Amino acid sequence: MKKKLFAVLMAATMVSSLVACGDTAPATTTDTAETQTEQTAEPAAEPAADTAAEAPAAEATDMRVAMVTDYGDITDQSFNQSTYEACKAFGEANGVDFTYYKPEGDSDAEREAMIDKAVADGYNVIVMPGYAFAGAIKDTADTYPDVKFVALDVSEYDLEGDSSDFNNETFANVFSAVYQEELPGYMAGYAAVKMGYTKLGFLGGMAVPAVIRYGYGFVQGADAAAAELGADVEINYAYGNQFYGDADITAAMDTWYQGGTEVVFACGGGIFTSAGEAAAKVGGKVIGVDVDQAKTIDGMFESGMTVTSAMKGLQATVNTLLTAIKDGSWDSYAGKILNLGLVSADDMSLNYVGLADSTIWTDGFTEADYKQLVADMVNGKVTVSNDSSAEQPSATTAKINFQGNIK
């Protein structure tokens, strides 16, 4: 087996080739979903040479699913919780044994130890949420060739960095989903302006490709809405150069909000804390990222602060892949990284990107308006560029105040 790093086929198309699955009959297994308890262990020794040969292969009737958390837990109201809930629901609906494992710390070795333990415990499908699993994937995929690995949001950049060669080769027993961040970014920017906000902000974490695509999509959406409405829209745009908030970034956000900024798209891990702290002082608003962050942000600051979240469809991805494994269609996904986006103009739950159900709809942008926007994007009436090569975003109608890195 080739030991090559992952590569993403960075297509310019807007719609993913992955087709969402339909309803299926429950698997006829006697192992039902077990009580969900947190499992941890001391870092395991290197697996014995015959361990890989004995690793169980998942078939339609004997799949056993384990999720490993990254460095958080299943109540993080983010990737871990969303993935856990999707896996648990699938297990209960299909009679498939499911549990999860939480590493003791934030390191490749500790994540790999949980993968080792899951395989030793008889689990043959391992679900891993987030870019932090890049190292663990490289170190364990070849060790357990009969185990099926499902990685969420682990990109070529996470695995290879700037040295990526875009060769689209990967481990034969791994599937990884990456997402077209420019699409929900566009939706969020378009919605914000249609809702009546004309002074916007984009606060990215680090200027990595996924964050840039979110930001450039956000600008495209705001610019399109500004043109439609004939509105004067201004966008402050900056990166914190880190994925967490601190006093320096909060100070920068204070200047934005106190200078008239109404809503900031906080895009990058815990960096939303700085946007939220500054927004709370003046009654400002925030847009969340990746998952529905309304409970997190509103719970930390004040109710109604989060107007929407630009989301990745982790639940849709988990359902598609676990159903494919159960139905014997794993070969359609094994060894691939797919760039997922929109697949349905009618059923929002099938799409791999979108806005949160908690979105605070207004007369200017209703839920019906959102569904029409999605339909227009699926049908090609609205197109969004995924080109992130420019050093800064540009717009034709909106004014961009690009400020680079805050730190």
C-alpha positions as CSV (number, residue, x, y, z in Angstrom):
1,M,0.0,0.0,0.0
2,K,1.3,3.4,-0.9
3,K,2.1,5.5,2.1
4,K,1.2,8.8,0.5
5,L,-0.3,11.8,2.2
6,F,-3.9,12.9,1.5
7,A,-4.6,15.2,-1.4
8,V,-7.8,17.0,-2.2
9,L,-9.0,17.5,-5.7
10,M,-9.6,21.2,-5.5
11,A,-12.3,21.4,-8.2
12,A,-13.8,24.7,-9.1
13,T,-17.2,23.2,-9.4
14,M,-19.8,24.3,-6.9
15,V,-21.7,21.1,-6.3
16,S,-20.2,18.0,-4.8
17,S,-20.4,14.7,-6.7
18,L,-21.3,12.9,-3.6
19,V,-25.0,11.9,-3.6
20,A,-26.8,11.8,-0.3
21,C,-28.3,8.5,0.7
22,G,-31.9,7.5,1.3
23,D,-33.6,5.6,4.1
24,T,-32.4,2.0,4.6
25,A,-33.5,-1.0,6.6
26,P,-31.9,-1.7,10.0
27,A,-28.9,-4.0,10.0
28,T,-29.7,-7.5,11.2
29,T,-27.2,-7.5,14.0
30,T,-27.5,-8.7,17.6
31,D,-25.2,-6.1,18.8
32,T,-27.3,-3.0,19.6
33,A,-26.1,0.4,20.5
34,E,-24.5,0.2,23.9
35,T,-24.7,2.7,26.8
36,Q,-22.6,5.6,25.9
37,T,-19.8,6.0,28.4
38,E,-16.6,7.9,28.2
39,Q,-13.6,5.6,27.6
40,T,-10.0,6.6,28.2
41,A,-6.8,4.6,28.6
42,E,-3.1,5.1,29.2
43,P,-1.2,5.6,25.9
44,A,-0.9,2.2,24.4
45,A,2.3,0.5,23.4
46,E,3.0,0.0,19.7
47,P,0.5,-2.6,18.4
48,A,1.9,-6.1,18.0
49,A,2.8,-7.1,14.4
50,D,-0.2,-9.5,14.2
51,T,-2.8,-6.9,15.5
52,A,-3.5,-5.5,12.0
53,A,-4.1,-8.9,10.6
54,E,-6.7,-9.6,13.3
55,A,-8.5,-6.2,13.0
56,P,-12.1,-7.0,12.2
57,A,-13.5,-5.9,8.8
58,A,-16.8,-4.1,8.8
59,E,-19.6,-5.8,6.8
60,A,-23.2,-4.8,6.4
61,T,-24.2,-6.9,9.5
62,D,-21.1,-6.7,11.7
63,M,-20.0,-3.1,11.7
64,R,-19.1,-1.6,15.0
65,V,-18.6,2.1,15.1
66,A,-16.3,4.1,17.5
67,M,-15.8,7.8,17.5
68,V,-12.6,9.3,18.9
69,T,-12.8,12.9,20.1
70,D,-10.0,15.3,19.1
71,Y,-9.0,17.3,22.2
72,G,-12.4,18.2,23.5
73,D,-15.4,16.2,24.6
74,I,-18.8,15.3,23.4
75,T,-20.4,18.4,25.1
76,D,-18.2,20.9,23.3
77,Q,-21.2,22.2,21.2
78,S,-18.9,21.9,18.2
79,F,-17.3,19.2,16.1
80,N,-17.1,16.5,18.8
81,Q,-20.7,16.9,20.0
82,S,-22.2,17.1,16.5
83,T,-20.3,14.0,15.3
84,Y,-21.1,12.1,18.5
85,E,-24.8,12.9,18.2
86,A,-24.9,11.8,14.5
87,C,-23.1,8.5,15.2
88,K,-25.2,7.7,18.2
89,A,-28.4,8.4,16.3
90,F,-27.3,6.2,13.4
91,G,-26.4,3.4,15.8
92,E,-29.8,3.5,17.5
93,A,-31.7,3.8,14.3
94,N,-29.8,0.9,12.6
95,G,-29.0,-1.5,15.5
96,V,-25.3,-0.8,15.1
97,D,-23.0,-0.9,18.2
98,F,-21.5,2.5,18.9
99,T,-19.3,4.0,21.5
100,Y,-16.7,6.8,21.8
101,Y,-13.3,7.3,23.2
102,K,-11.7,10.4,24.6
103,P,-8.0,10.9,24.6
104,E,-6.4,11.9,27.9
105,G,-4.6,14.9,26.3
106,D,-4.1,16.8,23.1
107,S,-1.4,14.9,21.2
108,D,-1.1,12.6,18.2
109,A,0.1,9.9,20.5
110,E,-2.9,10.1,22.8
111,R,-5.3,10.1,19.8
112,E,-3.5,7.1,18.4
113,A,-3.8,5.3,21.7
114,M,-7.5,5.6,21.6
115,I,-7.6,4.3,18.0
116,D,-5.5,1.4,19.1
117,K,-7.9,0.7,22.0
118,A,-11.0,1.0,19.8
119,V,-9.6,-1.6,17.4
120,A,-8.5,-3.9,20.3
121,D,-12.0,-3.6,21.6
122,G,-13.4,-4.9,18.3
123,Y,-14.5,-1.7,16.6
124,N,-14.0,-1.7,12.9
125,V,-15.2,1.7,11.8
126,I,-13.4,4.7,13.4
127,V,-14.9,8.2,13.0
128,M,-12.6,11.1,13.6
129,P,-13.8,14.8,13.7
130,G,-11.4,17.6,12.8
131,Y,-8.0,18.5,11.5
132,A,-6.2,17.4,14.7
133,F,-6.4,13.8,13.4
134,A,-4.0,14.3,10.5
135,G,-1.0,12.9,12.4
136,A,-3.0,10.0,13.8
137,I,-4.3,9.1,10.4
138,K,-0.8,9.0,8.9
139,D,0.4,6.8,11.7
140,T,-2.4,4.3,12.0
141,A,-4.1,3.8,8.6
142,D,-1.5,1.3,7.3
143,T,-1.4,-0.4,10.7
144,Y,-5.1,-1.4,10.5
145,P,-5.8,-2.0,6.8
146,D,-9.1,-3.8,7.5
147,V,-10.5,-0.9,9.6
148,K,-12.5,1.7,7.9
149,F,-11.5,5.3,8.9
150,V,-14.0,8.2,8.4
151,A,-12.3,11.6,8.8
152,L,-14.3,14.8,8.9
153,D,-12.7,18.1,7.8
154,V,-9.1,16.7,7.5
155,S,-7.7,18.3,4.4
156,E,-4.7,18.0,2.3
157,Y,-3.4,21.2,3.8
158,D,-3.7,19.7,7.3
159,L,-1.7,16.7,6.2
160,E,0.9,18.3,3.9
161,G,0.8,22.0,4.5
162,D,2.2,24.2,1.8
163,S,4.1,21.3,0.3
164,S,0.8,19.7,-1.0
165,D,1.2,18.3,-4.5
166,F,-2.6,17.8,-5.2
167,N,-2.0,14.2,-6.5
168,N,-5.3,12.9,-5.1
169,E,-3.8,9.8,-3.6
170,T,-4.7,8.6,-0.2
171,F,-4.8,5.5,2.1
172,A,-7.1,2.8,0.7
173,N,-9.0,2.4,3.9
174,V,-9.6,6.1,4.7
175,F,-12.3,8.5,3.5
176,S,-12.0,12.2,4.4
177,A,-14.6,14.9,3.9
178,V,-13.6,18.5,3.3
179,Y,-16.1,21.2,2.7
180,Q,-16.8,24.1,0.3
181,E,-16.5,26.8,3.0
182,E,-17.0,29.6,0.4
183,L,-20.7,28.5,0.1
184,P,-21.9,28.9,3.7
185,G,-19.6,32.0,3.9
186,Y,-21.5,33.5,0.9
187,M,-24.9,32.6,2.5
188,A,-23.9,34.3,5.8
189,G,-22.7,37.5,4.1
190,Y,-25.7,37.6,1.8
191,A,-28.1,37.0,4.7
192,A,-26.5,39.7,6.9
193,V,-26.9,42.4,4.4
194,K,-30.5,41.3,3.5
195,M,-31.3,41.4,7.2
196,G,-30.4,45.1,7.2
197,Y,-26.8,45.1,8.4
198,T,-24.6,47.3,6.4
199,K,-21.4,47.6,8.6
200,L,-19.9,44.1,8.8
201,G,-16.8,42.5,10.0
202,F,-14.9,39.3,9.2
203,L,-12.5,38.1,11.9
204,G,-10.6,35.0,10.8
205,G,-8.4,32.8,12.9
206,M,-5.3,32.0,10.9
207,A,-5.1,32.7,7.2
208,V,-5.3,29.0,6.2
209,P,-7.2,28.0,3.0
210,A,-10.4,27.0,4.8
211,V,-10.6,30.2,6.7
212,I,-9.8,32.3,3.6
213,R,-12.5,30.5,1.6
214,Y,-15.1,31.3,4.4
215,G,-14.0,34.9,4.3
216,Y,-13.9,35.4,0.6
217,G,-17.3,33.7,0.3
218,F,-18.6,36.0,3.0
219,V,-17.5,39.1,1.1
220,Q,-19.0,37.8,-2.2
221,G,-22.3,37.2,-0.6
222,A,-22.4,40.6,1.1
223,D,-21.3,42.3,-2.1
224,A,-24.1,40.6,-4.1
225,A,-26.7,41.6,-1.6
226,A,-25.4,45.2,-1.5
227,A,-25.7,45.4,-5.3
228,E,-29.2,44.0,-5.2
229,L,-30.4,46.5,-2.6
230,G,-28.3,49.4,-3.7
231,A,-26.9,49.6,-0.2
232,D,-23.7,51.2,1.1
233,V,-22.0,48.2,2.7
234,E,-18.6,48.4,4.5
235,I,-16.7,45.3,5.7
236,N,-13.8,45.3,8.1
237,Y,-11.6,42.3,7.4
238,A,-8.8,40.9,9.5
239,Y,-7.2,37.7,10.8
240,G,-6.3,37.2,14.5
241,N,-3.3,34.9,13.4
242,Q,-4.5,32.4,16.0
243,F,-7.5,30.3,16.8
244,Y,-8.4,31.8,20.1
245,G,-9.4,35.1,21.5
246,D,-7.3,37.3,23.8
247,A,-7.0,40.8,25.1
248,D,-5.3,42.2,22.0
249,I,-7.9,40.8,19.6
250,T,-10.7,41.9,21.8
251,A,-9.2,45.4,21.8
252,A,-9.2,45.4,18.0
253,M,-12.9,44.2,18.0
254,D,-13.7,47.0,20.4
255,T,-12.5,49.5,17.8
256,W,-14.7,47.8,15.1
257,Y,-17.9,47.7,17.2
258,Q,-17.5,51.0,18.8
259,G,-16.8,52.4,15.3
260,G,-20.1,51.3,14.0
261,T,-19.6,47.6,13.0
262,E,-22.9,45.8,13.6
263,V,-22.1,42.1,13.1
264,V,-18.8,40.2,12.9
265,F,-18.4,36.8,11.3
266,A,-16.0,35.2,13.8
267,C,-14.4,32.4,11.9
268,G,-11.7,30.3,13.7
269,G,-12.1,28.1,16.7
270,G,-12.4,30.0,20.0
271,I,-11.6,33.4,18.4
272,F,-15.4,34.2,18.7
273,T,-14.8,35.0,22.4
274,S,-13.1,38.3,21.4
275,A,-15.8,39.2,19.0
276,G,-18.5,38.3,21.6
277,E,-16.8,40.3,24.4
278,A,-16.6,43.4,22.3
279,A,-20.1,43.0,20.8
280,A,-21.6,42.6,24.3
281,K,-20.5,46.1,25.2
282,V,-22.5,47.8,22.5
283,G,-25.3,45.4,21.7
284,G,-23.5,44.1,18.6
285,K,-24.1,40.8,16.8
286,V,-21.9,37.8,15.9
287,I,-22.1,35.1,13.2
288,G,-20.8,31.6,14.2
289,V,-18.9,29.1,12.1
290,D,-18.6,25.4,11.4
291,V,-21.5,24.3,13.6
292,D,-24.5,26.0,15.1
293,Q,-22.8,28.2,17.7
294,A,-25.9,30.1,19.0
295,K,-26.1,28.2,22.3
296,T,-22.4,28.6,22.9
297,I,-22.1,32.3,22.0
298,D,-25.5,33.4,23.4
299,G,-24.9,31.4,26.5
300,M,-21.6,33.0,27.1
301,F,-22.7,36.5,26.4
302,E,-26.4,37.4,25.8
303,S,-29.4,35.9,24.1
304,G,-29.9,36.8,20.5
305,M,-26.3,37.8,19.8
306,T,-25.8,35.1,17.2
307,V,-27.8,35.9,14.1
308,T,-26.7,32.8,12.2
309,S,-23.9,30.3,11.8
310,A,-22.2,29.2,8.6
311,M,-22.1,25.5,9.0
312,K,-20.5,22.3,7.7
313,G,-22.9,19.3,7.5
314,L,-21.3,16.9,9.8
315,Q,-24.5,15.0,10.4
316,A,-25.2,14.6,6.7
317,T,-21.6,13.4,6.2
318,V,-21.8,10.8,9.0
319,N,-25.1,9.5,7.8
320,T,-23.9,9.1,4.2
321,L,-20.7,7.3,5.1
322,L,-22.1,5.0,7.8
323,T,-25.0,4.1,5.6
324,A,-22.6,3.3,2.7
325,I,-20.6,1.0,5.0
326,K,-23.7,-0.7,6.3
327,D,-25.0,-1.3,2.8
328,G,-21.7,-2.5,1.4
329,S,-20.9,0.6,-0.6
330,W,-17.7,1.6,1.1
331,D,-15.6,1.1,-2.0
332,S,-17.3,4.1,-3.5
333,Y,-15.7,6.3,-0.9
334,A,-12.6,4.4,0.3
335,G,-9.3,6.1,-0.5
336,K,-10.9,9.5,-1.4
337,I,-11.2,13.0,-0.1
338,L,-14.3,14.7,-1.4
339,N,-15.0,18.4,-1.4
340,L,-18.6,18.5,-0.2
341,G,-21.1,21.3,-0.8
342,L,-24.8,21.4,-1.9
343,V,-26.7,18.4,-3.4
344,S,-30.3,19.3,-2.9
345,A,-32.4,22.3,-3.7
346,D,-35.3,21.0,-1.7
347,D,-34.1,19.1,1.4
348,M,-31.7,21.2,3.4
349,S,-30.8,18.2,5.7
350,L,-29.1,16.5,2.8
351,N,-26.7,19.4,2.1
352,Y,-23.2,19.3,3.4
353,V,-23.0,23.1,4.0
354,G,-25.7,25.7,5.0
355,L,-27.0,28.1,7.6
356,A,-28.0,27.1,11.1
357,D,-31.6,26.2,12.0
358,S,-31.2,28.8,14.8
359,T,-30.9,31.7,12.3
360,I,-32.9,34.7,13.4
361,W,-35.0,35.3,10.3
362,T,-36.2,38.8,9.5
363,D,-38.6,40.4,7.0
364,G,-35.6,41.2,4.9
365,F,-34.3,37.6,4.8
366,T,-36.9,34.9,5.7
367,E,-36.4,31.2,5.8
368,A,-38.1,31.0,2.4
369,D,-35.5,33.5,1.1
370,Y,-32.8,31.2,2.4
371,K,-34.3,28.1,0.7
372,Q,-34.5,30.1,-2.6
373,L,-30.9,31.1,-2.3
374,V,-29.8,27.5,-1.8
375,A,-31.9,26.5,-4.8
376,D,-30.3,29.2,-6.9
377,M,-26.9,28.0,-5.9
378,V,-27.7,24.3,-6.6
379,N,-29.2,25.2,-10.0
380,G,-26.2,27.5,-11.0
381,K,-28.1,30.8,-11.0
382,V,-25.8,31.9,-8.2
383,T,-22.1,31.0,-8.4
384,V,-19.4,31.5,-5.8
385,S,-15.7,31.5,-6.5
386,N,-13.5,29.2,-4.4
387,D,-10.3,31.0,-5.5
388,S,-8.4,32.0,-2.4
389,S,-5.1,32.9,-4.1
390,A,-5.5,36.6,-3.9
391,E,-3.8,38.3,-0.9
392,Q,-7.0,40.0,0.1
393,P,-10.7,39.9,-0.8
394,S,-12.2,42.3,-3.4
395,A,-15.7,43.5,-4.1
396,T,-17.5,45.6,-6.7
397,T,-20.1,47.3,-4.6
398,A,-19.1,46.9,-0.9
399,K,-16.1,48.7,0.6
400,I,-13.5,46.4,2.1
401,N,-11.2,47.6,4.9
402,F,-8.5,45.0,4.8
403,Q,-6.3,45.0,7.9
404,G,-4.2,41.9,7.6
405,N,-3.1,40.1,10.8
406,I,-4.1,41.7,14.1
407,K,-1.2,39.9,15.8
